[in-house]
Amino acid sequence: MTAELVRGQNHTLPQTRLEIRVSAGSPVVAGATLGDEHGTVRGTEWVAHPGSPRLPGLEVSRQAAADHRLAVDLDALPGAVHRVTVLLALPTGAGHPARFGAVAAPFVAVTGLDGTEIATFTLIGLDTESAVAALELYRRQGAWKVRAVGQGYAAGLAGMLADQGLDRAAELAASIQDAVASGLARSVAPPPPRTPDGERVRHPAGPAPAPADPAPPRPGSEPLGGPTTAPGAGATTGAAPGATTGAGAGNAAPGAAGGGPIDYAHPRRQTSAPPPPPPTAPSAAPGQPAPPVAGDATGWSMDERLYNQIWGMFEDLARAVAAYRSAVDFAESRMEQELDRALSDPRHRMGGAGDVARERARDKCQDLTARAREVLDRDLAQLAAESAVVEPALPAPYAGWDNPVWHGYRVPMELPMALRLGELHLPERTDLRIPLLVRLPLERGVWIDSGRTASEAAAATGGDRLRRLAMDSAVTLAARLLAVYPANEFSVHVIDPAGAAAGALAPLTDAGVLAAPPASGAGGVSAVLAHLTRRVDLVQMAVRAGAADSLPPDLDTGEHLLIVNDFPHGFDDRAVTQLRYLADEGPAVGVHLLMVADREDARDYGPVLDPLWRSLLRVTPVADDHLVDPWVGHAWTYEPCRVPEGSRVLEQVLALVAAARRADPR
């Protein structure tokens, strides 16, 4: 049975030799990009287009046409490829439409070699876009799936290629359009279908196929993957670029500009050896998905494979819910249209005909919604099964405080690649939690919002309790950072001007893991800020001069975290300036801010503090939905990592950290 997909929906592919057929209302350019495990296109040699139509396992048309056939052999793709994205673009120049909204909606079908349709997708809702990522084939848990994307780009082909991480995207886009405009190989027919044995069916008058291009080089010392790029400014359909919700949502991700989309960065490690193969999933019954396996993603260590697997679960949950919501919206919209038509018909205004028409429209809506929910429940059940396998296998830095792995904790010898900051979930299934991981070392500081105006949950919490919860969150985060760094490579400083956080800070002070007692009063605030500002200045000057050996022998070159409580009370203009400096320049040289503050309390400072807030990652001490994902723009509910009631795990971990520091004083 053919799967008729809607935007965001996926479907398992039963075979690896496929054809992708494109039908459009006017000539379009068809191409495809290859992506690594993070969806990044590593170079122009990973793009099949009319000027370079063949890659290993992939062949596209050499010309613009209203109909295309793209040949795909997933088994023949390079091993580093985990995603194939089919791209459509309108040719430039006079006589061609400038936007997809002016032509019939393109139709894309994934078929077997015998022409049997596996999945279809109609790209509706396009308007000003001149390029669109139609669908993608991607590898998940050892199996290939197809996902309906439908992501349009008003910035055209260049914007679409840049969005996939390709360098010099504008140049390649221009060369593709030039190849189409100059009529390169216009006499060559589109690729003919292949027989089940993989051989081409050659037309009698057609030329013989040219030799395939050489395989793209397998990277050796290149990064495994750069940051995952959220939909860019040119993206106008599908995902919601820049979508944020709640106060301060623009501050919600590393590297995001104010008001921009969250950028959840993927690994950027240098490597020199081939990755170990992921675990082999147990065989599944015919027609059933393979049982989930912890660490089945690609990576150069188990920790990295788990990290990438969590990201895959995050994306799958986002897109599965997006498909469900889109289907429900469509069903309700169609019901409203049918009701309007029924009410506008004079024959339905009398008697029972109108009631019958309305009932029929509601039944159709309920049927479509039920079918969409059935698909969603299937996907959620699979993700829940995967989560049940992955969560117990997580190492301590990725695990919640209730995970038994913390009871076997030992101070590590090297820094992990990420740290769990909390959990994310969607209202469609609140018990399915996705760990929110941030890369280490931290790329930006953290602001724990203690304000009651931040969210409805905060407003329902008493002010004193909210401030205590915010400081408790800061202490547990500092404890996690101390626990995942090797002994004496991470120091924590505290500024508490009025001494109001003594109770919350007790786990840190009692364990003796602070660099110094919490600083209070104007003198204490000034001394700590001067010390850390001096460290940033000296390290920056040494790095820029290439003279790291010239640093003073008493300078601690380890990572530092400054917890600031009750800001802005007790801070003068000079202190505020120093905090802004540390927030902007500190992370690059190992000094990080952890602010516990209510934005409303600093309103008197006006816009002078806006750069400080924008440079920090905002989280909340209570559940809040101010974070959004970079794929479809969902508002995710964030919950901080909490120590279970009555548990002594935090004190036990800090005691081991303190003991390791005493044993290795350096």
BATILUM-661106 format. One line per 10 residues: their letters; for each residue x, y negated, z of C-alpha. Coordinates in steps of 0.1 Angstrom, whole numbers, plus 5000, padded with zeros to 4 digits. Each point is the difference from the previous one (the first is absolute). Last residue first. Example, Ala and Ser with C-alpha at 12.3 -4.5 7.8 and 13.67 -1.06 7.14 Angstrom:
// BATILUM-661106
SA	5137,5011,5071  4986,5034,5007
***
This chain:
// BATILUM-661106
RPDARRAAAV	5486,4798,5417  4980,5011,5031  4993,5035,4987  4988,5021,5030  4983,4970,5015  4981,4993,4968  4990,5036,4996  4986,4999,5036  4980,4969,4992  4985,5015,4968
LALVQELVRS	4991,5032,5020  4983,4979,5026  4982,4981,4973  4986,5033,4986  4988,5012,5034  4984,4966,5008  4981,5000,4968  4989,5037,5003  4985,4995,5035  4965,5006,4988
GEPVRCPEYT	4970,4989,5022  4981,4985,4971  5016,5009,4967  5027,4975,4988  4985,4978,4973  5011,4995,4964  4981,4970,4986  4967,5004,4981  4995,4985,4965  4967,5001,4982
WAHGVWPDVL	5006,4998,4963  4984,4974,4977  5002,5016,4965  5019,4981,4973  5002,5027,4974  5037,5008,4997  5020,4977,5023  4981,5009,5032  4984,4975,5022  5005,4990,5037
HDDAVPTVRL	4977,4978,5020  4977,5028,5012  5005,4999,5038  5003,5025,5028  5015,4984,5031  5036,4988,5007  5002,4984,4966  5026,4999,4972  5015,4972,4980  5032,5005,4981
LSRWLPDLVP	5021,4968,5004  5013,4975,4975  4966,4985,4993  4996,4991,5037  5033,4982,5002  4994,4982,4967  4966,4987,5014  5016,4986,5032  5005,4965,4987  4965,5000,4986
GYDRADERDA	4984,4987,5032  5020,5001,5032  4968,4994,5019  4985,5032,4987  5025,5020,5020  4975,5015,5024  4978,5010,4971  5027,5023,4986  5000,5020,5032  5034,5015,5007
VMLLHVGVAP	5021,5031,5007  5029,4995,4976  5024,5028,4992  5030,4984,4981  5029,5018,4984  5037,4995,4999  5020,5024,4978  5018,4978,4975  4973,4999,4972  4973,5001,5027
GEDALYRLQT	5012,4968,5016  4998,4974,4972  4963,4992,4998  4987,5010,5034  5031,4989,5018  4999,4966,4983  4963,4996,5009  5007,5009,5036  5029,4975,5001  4976,4972,4987
VARDDFGHPF	4975,5009,5027  5027,4999,5026  5010,4965,4989  4964,4988,5000  4995,5011,5036  4988,5034,5011  4985,5006,5035  4966,5011,4987  5002,5007,4962  5001,5030,5004
DNVILLHEGT	4989,5021,5029  5025,5028,4995  5030,5001,4976  5017,5034,4996  5034,4997,4983  5013,5031,4983  5037,5004,4992  5018,5024,4976  5037,5007,5007  5028,4976,4992
DLDPPLSDAA	5005,4990,5037  5026,4972,4999  5027,5003,5027  5028,5006,4975  4992,4968,4982  4993,5006,4962  5030,4996,4978  5000,5036,4988  4967,4994,4981  5018,4976,4977
GARVAMQVLD	4982,5001,4967  4993,4963,5003  4962,5004,4996  5000,5030,5024  5021,4982,5026  4979,4968,4998  4968,5020,5004  5014,5019,5029  5010,4969,5018  4968,4981,4994
VRRTLHALVA	4977,5029,5010  5020,5006,5032  4999,4963,5009  4962,5000,4995  4998,5030,5023  5019,4984,5028  4983,4966,4996  4966,5016,5001  5008,5019,5032  5015,4969,5018
SVGGAGSAPP	4972,4976,4990  4972,5023,5012  5019,5006,5033  5005,4963,5006  4964,4991,4992  4986,5025,5025  5002,5038,4997  5024,5025,4984  4991,5037,5005  5030,5017,5017
AALVGADTLP	5028,5008,4976  5007,5024,4971  4969,5020,5010  5003,5037,5004  5001,5001,5038  4972,5027,5003  4982,4978,5025  5003,4969,4978  4986,5018,4969  4971,5018,5017
ALAGAAAGAP	4992,4969,5021  4996,4976,4971  4962,5002,5001  5000,4991,5037  5026,4971,4996  4981,4985,4971  4990,4967,5017  5035,4989,5009  4992,4965,4989  5026,4997,4972
DIVHVSFENA	5000,5037,4990  5029,5003,4975  5011,5036,4996  5032,5015,4984  5002,5035,4986  5032,5016,4987  5005,5027,4974  5032,5018,4991  5008,5010,5036  4989,5036,4995
PYVALLRAAL	4988,5009,4965  4968,4983,4990  4967,5019,5001  4993,4996,5037  5008,4963,5003  4976,4993,4971  4973,5021,5016  5004,4983,5033  4998,4965,4984  4967,5011,4983
TVASDMALRR	4987,5013,5034  5009,4967,5017  4985,4979,4973  4967,5020,5001  4999,4996,5038  5005,4962,4994  4970,4999,4977  4979,5021,5023  5008,4977,5029  4991,4969,4979
LRDGGTAAAA	4967,5017,4991  4993,5009,5036  5005,4964,5011  4978,4987,4971  4972,5025,5005  4993,5022,4970  4969,4995,4979  5016,4972,4980  5030,5024,4993  4976,5026,4985
ESATRGSDIW	4983,4974,4979  5034,4988,4986  5028,4975,5004  4980,4975,5021  5009,5016,5033  5037,4993,4994  5027,5025,5011  5014,5005,4964  5031,5022,5001  5024,4983,4975
VGRELPLRVL	5027,5022,4986  5033,4992,4985  5012,5007,4964  5020,5025,4981  5003,5024,5030  5029,5023,4997  4981,5022,4994  4970,5003,4978  4965,4996,5014  4975,5030,5003
LPIRLDTREP	4963,4997,5005  4989,5036,5008  4968,5010,4981  4970,5009,5022  4970,5021,4989  4977,4998,5030  4984,4968,4987  4986,5016,4969  4982,4976,4976  5009,4971,5023
LHLEGLRLAM	5036,5000,4989  5031,5008,5021  5034,4987,5008  5024,5010,5028  5028,4982,5020  5035,4988,4996  5017,5033,4992  5037,4995,4992  5019,5006,4968  5033,5011,4985
PLEMPVRYGH	5015,5015,5031  5032,4986,5016  5027,5024,5008  5012,5020,5031  4966,5002,5015  4992,4999,5038  4982,5032,5008  4962,5005,5001  4986,5035,5008  4969,4985,5018
WVPNDWGAYP	4998,4975,4971  4993,5028,4975  4969,5008,5020  4981,4973,4981  4979,4978,5023  5024,4970,4995  4992,5000,4963  5026,5014,4976  5021,4984,4972  5030,4992,5022
APLAPEVVAS	4996,5033,5019  5002,5023,4969  4967,5009,4984  4990,5037,4996  4970,4998,5023  4985,4972,4978  5007,5017,4967  4979,5031,5003  4968,4984,5014  5005,4971,4976
EAALQALDRD	5000,5024,4970  4968,5016,5012  4985,4965,5005  5011,4991,4965  4983,5030,4985  4968,4993,5020  5001,4964,4989  5002,5010,4964  4971,5024,5003  4980,4975,5020
LVERARATLD	5006,4974,4973  4988,5023,4972  4968,5008,5020  4995,4964,5008  5001,4991,4963  4974,5027,4993  4978,4987,5028  5003,4964,4988  4990,5011,4964  4970,5020,5013
QCKDRARERA	4990,4972,5024  5001,4975,4971  4980,5022,4977  4974,5006,5027  4997,4963,5006  4994,4994,4963  4974,5027,4998  4982,4986,5031  4999,4966,4984  4986,5013,4967
VDGAGGMRHR	4974,5021,5018  4989,4970,5021  4997,4979,4969  4979,5026,4982  4976,5003,5030  4973,4976,4988  5007,4964,4989  5032,4982,4996  5018,5028,4981  4983,4992,4967
PDSLARDLEQ	5012,4964,5002  5036,5011,4998  5022,4976,5020  4997,5020,5031  5013,5031,4984  5029,4982,4983  5010,4984,5033  4998,5034,5018  5022,5016,4973  5026,4972,5004
EMRSEAFDVA	4999,5003,5037  5005,5037,4998  5029,4996,4976  5017,4976,5024  4995,5024,5029  5015,5029,4981  5029,4979,4988  5007,4987,5035  4999,5036,5013  5024,5012,4973
SRYAAVARAL	5024,4971,5007  4999,5008,5037  5008,5036,4994  5028,4993,4976  5015,4975,5024  4998,5026,5028  5020,5024,4979  5024,4973,4990  5009,4989,5035  5001,5036,5013
DEFMGWIQNY	5024,5011,4972  5022,4969,5006  5004,5007,5037  5005,5037,4995  5028,4993,4974  5016,4975,5025  4999,5027,5027  5016,5024,4975  5028,4975,4993  5009,4997,5037
LREDMSWGTA	4998,5038,5004  5024,5004,4971  5023,4974,5015  5000,5017,5034  5006,5034,4983  5030,4986,4982  5009,4988,4965  4964,4995,4989  4971,5014,4980  4967,5007,5016
DGAVPPAPQG	4990,5034,5014  5012,4991,5035  4972,5016,5020  4981,5025,4978  4964,4999,4989  4982,5031,4989  4998,5000,4962  4967,4987,4986  4974,5026,4991  4990,5011,4964
PAASPATPPP	5018,5033,5004  5010,5007,5036  5030,4981,5012  5037,5010,5001  5019,4986,5029  5018,4967,4993  5037,5002,4993  5019,4976,5021  5016,4971,4982  5031,5006,4980
PPPASTQRRP	5032,4984,5013  5009,4968,4984  5029,4997,4976  5031,4984,5016  5013,4965,4999  4974,4979,5016  4994,4963,5008  4968,4995,5020  4972,4976,4990  4969,5017,5015
HAYDIPGGGA	4966,4985,4994  4988,4966,5010  4965,4992,5011  4993,4967,4984  4968,4985,5013  4984,4976,4975  5007,4963,5000  4985,4973,5022  5033,4989,5013  5027,5019,4982
AGPAANGAGA	5004,5036,5007  5034,5013,5007  4990,5024,5027  4963,5002,5005  4972,4984,5019  5007,4964,5000  4974,4992,4974  4975,5016,5022  5004,4972,5026  4964,4999,5009
GTTAGPAAGT	4979,5027,4986  5000,5016,4966  5025,5000,4972  4997,5005,4962  5031,4987,4982  4994,5023,4971  4967,5019,5002  5006,5032,4982  4979,5010,4970  4998,4969,4980
TAGAGPATTP	5019,4967,4997  5036,5008,5002  5020,4971,4986  5011,4988,5034  5015,5034,5007  4986,5032,5013  5022,5011,5029  5035,5010,4991  5014,5030,5018  5033,4989,5013
GGLPESGPRP	5029,5017,4983  5005,5037,4996  5027,5027,5004  5027,4974,4996  5026,5007,4974  5030,5020,5009  4991,5029,4978  4972,4992,4978  4989,5026,4974  5006,4985,4966
PAPDAPAPAP	4970,4998,4977  4996,5030,4978  5012,4997,4965  4974,4989,4974  4982,5028,4983  5009,5008,4964  4978,4986,4974  4967,5017,4991  4997,5012,4964  4982,4975,4978
GAPHRVREGD	4963,5003,4992  4986,5011,4967  4992,5036,5010  4989,4989,5035  5020,5017,5027  4984,5019,5028  5027,4996,5027  5011,5031,5019  4992,5003,5037  4987,5036,5000
PTRPPPPAVS	4965,4986,5006  5001,4982,4968  5009,4963,5000  4980,4971,4987  5014,4976,4975  5020,4970,5011  4986,4969,4984  5008,4997,4963  5032,4984,4988  4994,4974,4973
RALGSAVADQ	5003,4971,5024  5035,5011,5008  5008,4965,5014  4973,4976,4990  5018,4968,5008  4973,4990,5025  5001,5033,5018  5037,5000,5005  4999,4963,5010  4973,5008,5026
ISAALEAARD	5022,5027,5014  5031,4977,4999  4981,4973,5019  4989,5024,5027  5036,5012,5004  5013,4965,5004  4972,4991,5025  5007,5031,5021  5036,4990,5005  5002,5024,5031
LGQDALMGAL	4971,5025,5003  4984,5002,5035  4966,5012,4989  4985,4966,5004  5026,4987,4976  4987,5023,4973  4964,4988,5006  5010,4963,5000  5020,5004,4968  4971,5018,4983
GAAYGQGVAR	4975,4973,5007  5000,4974,5028  4962,5004,5002  5007,5035,5012  4974,5028,5004  5002,5030,5024  4976,5027,4986  5016,5027,5022  4982,5033,4995  5022,5026,5016
VKWAGQRRYL	5012,5033,4985  5015,5027,5021  5031,5022,4998  5008,5026,5027  5030,5004,5022  4985,4982,5030  4991,4970,4978  5015,4993,4966  4985,4971,4980  4982,4995,4967
ELAAVASETD	4989,4964,4997  4971,4981,4985  4992,4969,4980  5027,4975,5011  4986,4970,4981  5012,4972,4978  4983,4969,4986  4979,4993,5030  4975,4972,4999  4970,5023,5005
LGILTFTAIE	5001,5037,5009  4971,5014,5020  4998,5034,4982  5029,5022,4992  4982,5033,4992  5017,5030,5014  5000,5037,4990  5013,5032,5015  5007,5035,4988  4987,4998,4965
TGDLGTVAVF	5006,5031,4978  5019,4989,4970  5019,5033,4995  5032,4985,5014  4981,4991,5031  4984,4966,5004  5004,4968,5020  4975,4974,4987  5002,4962,4999  4973,4977,4989
PAAVAGFRAP	5006,4963,4994  4971,4976,5008  4990,4982,4968  5018,4968,4992  4999,4964,5012  5005,5009,5037  5032,5017,4990  5016,4966,4993  5019,4982,4973  4982,5016,4970
HGAGTPLALL	5022,5005,4970  4997,4980,4968  5030,4978,5008  5028,5014,5021  5004,5023,5029  4990,5036,5001  4977,5010,5029  5015,5023,5026  4993,5035,5013  5022,5018,5025
VTVRHVAGPL	5000,5036,5011  5019,5006,5033  5020,5031,5005  5011,5007,5036  5024,5023,5018  5031,4998,4978  5033,5008,5016  4999,5036,4985  4999,4987,4965  4967,5008,4982
ADLDVALRHD	4998,5033,4981  4976,5017,5024  4976,4970,4997  4997,5004,4962  4981,4970,4988  4988,4991,4965  4983,4966,4994  4972,4999,4975  4988,4966,4990  4969,4983,4985
AAAQRSVELG	4994,4963,4992  5035,4996,4988  5033,4982,5008  5030,5019,4987  5026,5025,5009  4978,5023,5021  5011,5017,5032  5022,5030,5008  5008,5014,5035  5018,5031,5014
PLRPSGPHAV	5035,4986,4994  4995,4965,4987  4987,4990,4966  4983,4969,4986  5029,4975,5001  4987,4969,4981  4964,5010,5003  5004,5006,5038  5013,5026,5024  5016,4984,5031
WETGRVTGHE	5025,5018,5023  5029,4990,4978  4991,4964,5008  5011,5006,5036  4992,5014,5034  4962,4998,4998  4989,5001,5036  4970,5021,5011  5016,5008,5033  5007,5036,4991
DGLTAGAVVP	5015,4989,4967  4979,4985,4972  4999,5007,4963  4982,4974,4978  4975,5005,4972  4990,4983,4968  4970,4991,4980  4996,4967,4980  4964,4992,4992  4981,4997,4968
SGASVRIELR	4963,4991,5005  4970,5016,5018  5022,5025,5018  5004,5038,5001  5030,5016,5018  5007,5037,5001  5025,5014,5025  5013,5034,4990  5011,5026,5024  5025,5027,5008
TQPLTHNQGR	5002,5003,5038  4968,5019,5008  4971,5000,5025  5004,4963,5008  4985,4990,5033  4977,4970,5000  5003,4965,5014  4976,4971,5006  5014,4964,5003  4978,4986,4972
VLEATM	4972,5024,4991  5006,5034,4985  4978,5022,4979  5014,5035,5007  4993,5024,4971  4987,5034,5009
***
